[in-house]
Structure formats: structure tokens, C-alpha cells
Amino acid sequence: MSLSMLLTRSLLRLTPNRFRSAERIDAAIATRRPPAPLTRALRRRCEVSEETVLGVPVVTLTPRRGRPGAPELVYLHGGAYVFPLLKAHWWIIDRLIALSGVTVTVPLYPRAPEHSLSEALPFLDSVMVEVRRRAAGRGVFVAGDSAGAGLALAHTLVRRDRGAELPDGLLLFSPWLDATMSNPAVARLERLDPTLAAAGLVHCARLWARGGDIAGRLVSPLNDSLEQLPPTFVYQGTHDVFAADAKRFARKAEQLARRQPPPAQDARPAPSAVELRLYRGGVHDFVGATFTPESRRALGHAASVLARRGPVRPPAPEG
């Protein structure tokens, strides 16, 4: 763990943890601010397009010095499904653009308690139609942090189930994979995590599910079979209440790969669709601390994944 990560964790401990109870969450929701405005750095780096899709704002950032043939990236911000995009999310996006030259679409998806998962999924379908059209056969990746990572995975599962075209890859930063927070390791991890706690998270999940089962696989994608996932890269800090479930997610995907028969010409087991990269001492959403070596390594690897995009292919129709 770097000194800058240690200092980051120490500073975060000085701020009140609003996830300690449902009551704190409700109070924080009542005083929410609008999403953070674009940073000056991003406005200098990119052409900015702002539109609405089904009445919801969507921002597209096209680098002025993009990489020819670079894939498109859709980025879903975190915030426990109830809180807006923060300046740190723009920092993450800025670094990904600077390192990879990709165009990034940022949907400011509808959040709880006014909205729910059932509204977010068709909205994301509409966003993906436009992104696929613009990509014109180039790769399309989806990334997200925390709840945004969980939503990215949930939307991919829905598309898989109906036979629609999947992303070329998923980049999941500190993903929220089990909204029940029932992993026995959570109690230990709560003592290490300066920003999250199970009680408030479960309350947020119930608001997002709006009466649905929060153990259902679209709120808790860890409970899916995980079959036929696109290549998925998980970037996870160890001092995060989500760390244990990230490990379970990777193990489950690896066990699935071992059960799948290898191709006839290859006696080796099929590779897992999930690659977990752990960062010792990393706090929740550590990639937002872009000044730390841990964040730089994680975002650098994510950029290298975007650079290893697959061959250009004709765009498939949206299902």
C-alpha cells in the first residue's frame, strides 16, 4: 500500500459515514446536490456533447486527439443507486480518455428513490443503440464503479438473456455485486472501510429494487449463473466492504470455466471470463484517488484492455 493511499484512507475516516444507517441515508438523499459539473480538464481534452435520452441527460466526451479505431466506452457512475455523479467520477473518466483515446458516453441514469432498476434498464438499451450506431463496427466496452459497475453487469445479463449483442468487455471498479451484504466477511471489512457500511447499503438497494427482491440477480448479479459473460476485469481494493464478494465473483466464474468442456483441439480448461485485480490497502472506489499509484496502475491496466480491442466487425442490430 502506498503512502498516498494510506493518507487517503486516513482522511476519509475524518468524514461521517452516511452508510451507517438507513436514517443517515434518507437524510443525505434529502440534501442531495446536482451531479458534479464537467471539469475544466475534460472540457479542454474533449469535444462535449450533451443530449437527453428518454428525458435523461447523457454526456458524450470525444477526445480532440483520439486514437484512430479506438473503441467506444459507456461509463456508469457509482453512488449506491441514489447519489449523483461526483467530481471524482470525472477524474476517473478523464484518466481513461487520456490513457486510451476512447470516446466515453456518460449516462446520468435515473436514480432511486424517485426511479428504479426497472426504469434504468430500458434507458440503457436506448443509450446502447446510439453508441453502437456511432461505433460503426468498432468495439464497445462498458465500465462502471461501485453501484454503476453492478448496473453495468446487470444490464449485460439482461442483454445476454435476450440474445442481444454484448459489450466487448466490462471494466468494473469496486463493483457492488451482492446487495444483501450477507457475506460473513462484511463485518470484518466494515472495520477497514472508512466510507461504506452494510446497513445503509441494504437500504439503498431496497429503494432501487422498489419492492423487488434485492437478492435477485439484477440487483445482486453475483447470484447469476455468470454464463456467457464477455471478458470482465474487476479492479478491487482490499479495504472495501465489497472485497469479499469480488473474490467470490471471480471464483464462481473460474469454477464455471473449469466445468465447461475445452475446444476439441485444446486440452486446457477454458479461461475464466473474469480477471480480478486486487490492490492492497485500496479503499472503496480507490480509482477515484487518481493521484495514488494504485489508481494509476488500475486505470493503466483498464486502458490497456481498451487498446486490445477485437477486430472491427459489422455492427449487429439491437435486440
C-alpha positions in Angstrom: 0.0 0.0 0.0 1.3 3.4 -1.0 1.7 6.3 1.4 -0.7 8.3 -0.6 -3.4 5.6 -0.3 -2.7 5.4 3.5 -3.2 9.2 3.7 -6.4 9.0 1.6 -7.8 6.3 3.9 -6.9 8.4 7.0 -8.6 11.5 5.6 -11.7 9.6 4.7 -12.0 8.4 8.3 -12.4 12.0 9.3 -15.7 12.4 7.4 -19.0 11.0 8.7 -20.0 7.6 7.2 -23.6 8.2 5.9 -24.0 4.5 5.3 -24.1 3.6 9.0 -27.9 3.6 9.0 -31.0 3.9 6.8 -31.8 7.1 8.6 -28.5 8.7 7.6 -29.1 7.7 4.0 -32.5 9.3 4.0 -31.1 12.5 5.4 -28.3 12.5 2.8 -30.8 11.9 0.0 -32.9 14.8 1.2 -29.9 17.2 0.8 -28.5 15.8 -2.5 -26.9 18.2 -4.8 -27.0 18.0 -8.6 -24.4 16.0 -10.5 -20.9 17.5 -10.4 -20.2 19.7 -13.5 -17.6 18.6 -16.0 -14.1 19.5 -15.1 -12.1 22.1 -17.0 -9.5 19.4 -17.8 -12.2 17.3 -19.6 -13.5 20.4 -21.5 -10.0 21.1 -22.7 -9.4 17.5 -23.6 -12.7 16.7 -25.3 -15.5 17.8 -27.5 -18.5 17.7 -25.3 -22.0 16.7 -26.5 -25.0 16.8 -24.1 -28.3 15.3 -25.1 -31.3 13.7 -23.5 -32.4 10.1 -24.0 -35.9 9.3 -22.8 -35.7 12.5 -20.9 -32.5 11.6 -19.1 -29.2 13.6 -19.6 -26.4 11.8 -21.5 -22.9 13.3 -21.9 -20.6 12.2 -24.7 -16.9 13.1 -24.5 -14.9 12.8 -27.7 -11.1 13.4 -27.3 -9.7 16.1 -29.5 -6.7 13.9 -30.1 -8.4 10.5 -30.2 -6.8 7.2 -31.2 -7.9 6.0 -34.7 -10.1 3.0 -34.4 -10.4 3.3 -30.6 -13.5 1.6 -29.1 -16.4 3.4 -27.6 -16.8 3.3 -23.8 -20.0 3.7 -21.8 -19.3 4.7 -18.2 -21.9 4.3 -15.4 -21.1 6.2 -12.2 -21.4 4.9 -8.7 -23.4 6.3 -5.8 -25.4 3.4 -4.3 -28.1 4.0 -6.9 -29.3 7.1 -5.0 -26.4 9.6 -5.1 -25.3 11.7 -8.2 -22.1 11.7 -10.1 -19.2 13.3 -8.3 -16.1 15.1 -9.4 -14.0 12.0 -8.7 -16.0 10.2 -11.4 -15.0 12.8 -13.9 -11.4 12.3 -12.8 -11.6 8.6 -13.5 -13.2 9.2 -16.9 -10.5 11.9 -17.7 -7.7 9.4 -17.0 -9.3 6.7 -19.1 -9.6 9.1 -22.0 -6.1 10.4 -21.6 -4.6 6.9 -21.5 -6.7 5.2 -24.2 -8.1 7.8 -26.5 -11.6 6.4 -26.3 -14.8 8.3 -26.7 -16.8 8.0 -23.5 -20.6 8.2 -23.1 -21.8 9.0 -19.6 -25.5 8.4 -19.0 -26.7 10.2 -15.9 -29.1 7.3 -15.3 -32.3 7.7 -13.3 -31.7 7.1 -9.5 -33.7 5.9 -6.5 -35.9 6.7 -4.7 -37.7 8.6 -7.5 -36.7 5.9 -10.0 -35.8 2.3 -10.0 -33.9 -0.5 -11.8 -36.9 -1.3 -14.0 -36.6 2.2 -15.5 -32.8 2.2 -15.8 -32.5 -0.9 -17.9 -34.6 0.2 -20.9 -33.0 3.6 -20.7 -29.6 1.9 -21.1 -30.9 -0.1 -24.0 -31.7 3.2 -25.8 -28.2 4.6 -24.9 -26.5 1.5 -26.3 -28.5 1.8 -29.6 -26.9 5.2 -30.2 -23.4 4.1 -29.0 -23.5 1.1 -31.4 -24.6 3.3 -34.2 -21.7 5.7 -33.7 -19.2 2.9 -33.2 -20.0 1.6 -36.7 -18.3 -1.8 -36.1 -15.6 -0.6 -33.6 -15.5 -2.1 -30.2 -17.9 -1.1 -27.4 -16.9 -1.5 -23.8 -18.9 -0.8 -20.6 -17.3 0.4 -17.4 -18.6 1.5 -14.0 -17.7 1.9 -10.4 -19.5 0.6 -7.3 -23.2 0.6 -8.0 -22.5 1.7 -11.6 -20.4 -1.4 -12.0 -23.3 -3.5 -10.6 -25.7 -1.8 -13.1 -23.3 -2.4 -16.0 -23.2 -6.1 -15.1 -27.0 -6.3 -14.6 -27.7 -4.7 -18.0 -25.2 -7.1 -19.6 -27.1 -10.1 -18.1 -30.4 -8.8 -19.4 -28.9 -8.4 -22.9 -27.4 -11.9 -22.7 -30.7 -13.4 -21.7 -32.5 -12.0 -24.8 -29.7 -12.7 -27.2 -28.7 -9.1 -27.8 -25.2 -8.0 -28.7 -23.0 -7.9 -25.6 -20.2 -5.4 -24.9 -16.7 -6.4 -26.0 -15.7 -6.2 -22.3 -16.6 -5.0 -18.9 -14.4 -2.9 -16.7 -15.7 -3.0 -13.1 -14.1 -0.8 -10.4 -15.0 -1.7 -6.8 -18.3 -3.4 -8.0 -21.3 -3.8 -5.8 -22.2 -7.4 -6.6 -24.4 -8.6 -3.7 -26.9 -6.0 -2.4 -27.8 -8.2 0.5 -24.4 -7.7 2.1 -24.8 -11.1 3.6 -21.2 -12.3 3.2 -19.8 -13.2 6.6 -16.7 -11.2 5.8 -18.6 -7.9 5.6 -18.5 -7.4 9.4 -14.6 -7.6 9.3 -14.3 -5.4 6.2 -16.6 -2.7 7.7 -13.9 -2.0 10.2 -11.4 -1.4 7.4 -13.7 0.6 5.1 -13.9 4.3 6.0 -16.8 5.1 3.7 -19.3 2.2 3.5 -21.4 0.1 5.8 -24.0 -2.7 5.2 -27.0 -1.1 6.9 -27.1 1.9 4.6 -26.2 -0.1 1.5 -29.1 -2.5 2.0 -31.5 0.4 2.4 -30.3 1.9 -0.9 -30.7 -1.5 -2.6 -34.3 -1.7 -1.4 -35.1 1.7 -2.7 -33.5 0.7 -6.1 -35.5 -2.6 -6.2 -38.7 -0.8 -5.3 -40.4 -3.7 -3.6 -38.4 -6.4 -5.5 -36.1 -9.0 -4.1 -32.7 -7.4 -3.5 -31.2 -10.9 -3.7 -32.4 -11.1 -7.3 -29.6 -11.3 -9.8 -30.3 -7.9 -11.4 -29.7 -6.2 -8.1 -27.2 -8.8 -6.8 -25.6 -10.0 -10.0 -23.3 -12.4 -8.0 -26.4 -14.6 -7.8 -26.5 -15.1 -11.6 -25.0 -18.2 -13.2 -22.4 -15.9 -14.8 -22.5 -17.9 -18.0 -21.5 -16.3 -21.4 -20.1 -13.2 -19.9 -17.9 -11.0 -22.1 -14.3 -10.6 -20.9 -14.7 -8.9 -17.5 -12.0 -7.1 -15.5 -12.5 -6.3 -11.8 -10.4 -3.8 -10.0 -10.8 -4.1 -6.3 -9.2 -2.6 -3.2 -8.8 -4.9 -0.1 -10.1 -2.3 2.4 -13.6 -2.2 0.9 -16.7 -3.9 2.2 -17.2 -5.2 -1.4 -13.8 -7.0 -1.5 -15.1 -10.4 -0.3 -17.8 -10.5 -2.9 -15.4 -9.5 -5.7 -13.4 -12.6 -4.8 -16.5 -14.8 -4.7 -17.4 -13.4 -8.1 -14.0 -14.3 -9.6 -14.1 -17.8 -8.0 -17.5 -18.5 -9.3 -16.5 -17.5 -12.8 -13.4 -19.7 -12.6 -15.4 -22.7 -11.4 -17.8 -22.2 -14.3 -14.9 -22.1 -16.7 -13.5 -25.4 -15.3 -16.8 -27.1 -15.9 -17.0 -26.0 -19.5 -15.5 -28.6 -22.0 -12.5 -27.2 -23.8 -12.4 -27.0 -27.6 -11.5 -30.3 -29.2 -8.1 -29.1 -30.3 -7.2 -27.7 -26.9 -6.9 -29.9 -23.8 -6.6 -27.0 -21.4 -9.7 -25.7 -19.5 -11.4 -22.7 -20.9 -10.2 -19.4 -19.4 -12.4 -17.6 -16.9 -14.3 -14.6 -18.3 -13.4 -12.7 -15.1 -10.0 -11.4 -14.2 -9.7 -10.0 -10.6 -7.0 -7.5 -9.8 -6.6 -6.8 -6.1 -4.9 -3.6 -4.7 -3.6 -4.0 -1.2 -4.9 -1.2 1.1 -7.2 0.2 -1.6 -10.3 1.8 -0.2 -13.7 1.7 -1.9 -13.6 3.4 -5.3 -9.9 3.8 -4.9 -9.5 4.6 -8.6 -11.1 8.0 -7.9 -8.0 8.9 -6.0 -6.2 9.3 -9.3 -3.0 10.7 -7.6 -2.3 7.3 -6.0 -0.1 4.6 -7.5 -2.9 2.1 -7.0 -5.3 4.1 -9.1 -2.7 4.8 -11.8 -2.0 1.1 -12.1 -5.6 0.1 -12.2 -6.6 2.7 -14.8 -3.4 2.0 -16.8 -4.4 -1.7 -17.0 -8.0 -0.7 -17.9 -6.6 1.5 -20.7 -4.5 -1.4 -22.0 -7.6 -3.5 -22.2 -9.3 -0.9 -24.3 -6.3 -0.8 -26.5 -6.5 -4.6 -27.0 -9.9 -4.3 -28.7 -11.1 -7.1 -31.0 -11.2 -6.8 -34.8 -13.6 -4.4 -36.4 -16.8 -6.2 -37.4 -20.1 -5.2 -38.9 -22.5 -3.8 -36.2 -25.3 -6.2 -35.2 -28.8 -4.9 -34.9 -30.1 -4.1 -31.5 -32.4 -6.6 -29.9 
